Amino acid sequence: MTTHPKQLIIFDLDGTLALSKSPLDAKMAELIMRLLERKKVAVISGGGYPQFHTQFLNSLPDNSDNFNNLFILPTSGTQLYSWKGTWNQQYAEHLTPPEKEKIMTSLNSTLKHLGLEQPKKIYGDLIEDRGSQITFSALGQKAPLELKSVWDPDQKKRRAIIALLQPRMPEFDIRMGGTTSIDITRRGVNKAYGIRKLEEYLNMHVDQMLFV
C-alpha cells in the first residue's frame, strides 16, 4: 500500500470490514490502523453515528495521530465526521419533520399492504430515525445475524417493498442495506454523494480513490 497510487481507500462496513452489526475483529482493527499509517481511509455505511462507535470506533485505540487520516460517513454518506482531537461533524443532510412523516406513513402502509407487519418477536426498533436517513429493519435493529441472514436471502422481500414504495416517494432514494434493512434518504443524497463531498473536503480527485 505504500507504493499504491491511490491516496484514499474507502470501505463499506457491513459485510466488508465486519459482519452485519458486529464489531470489528482484532485482526481487522490492526490492519486498519496499519493502513492509516500509509493512506487516508474512509468508512461509509447505512448505520448511524452511534452504530459506528459500537461497531467500528470502539475496536480502535481511543486516540491516534493517524486518525487525521480517517473519515467516517454514517447514514449512507449523508453525514461526514473527521478527527480534530475528537470526532467532529462536517455536514449532515437532515430530513425535515414533514419528510420524515411522509416516509414513515408510506413505509408503514406499504408493509401492511404486503402483509409484512411487525413480527411476533422483534429486536429493537423496526423503523429508526437516524436524522438524515430513515431505516427499516425487518426484525429490528439488534436482531441476531443468524436470524437476519435467513429472512431475505434472495432479497425478494425487500425488492417488493421498494417496488411499491418508490412510486409513492419519488423524491427519495430507497435502497437495500445489510441483510434485512431498507435505507431511505433524499434523492441523490447517498454513498455517491458522500464520496463527492469527500472530493471537495479533501480537495482530492476521485481517480485518487479506491472503493472497497
Protein Blocks (a to p, Z undefined) as FASTA:
>chain_A
ZZpmbfbdcddfehplpcehiacdfklmmmmmmmmmmmccddddfbdfklmmmmmmmmpc
fbdfklmmpccdeehhiaccddehiacdfbdcdddfklmmmmmmmmmmmmmmnopaccfb
dghjfbdcehjaccddfkbjkbcfklmmmmmmnommmmmmmmmmmmmmmmbccddehjlb
ccdddehiafklmmmmmmmmnopafklpccZZ
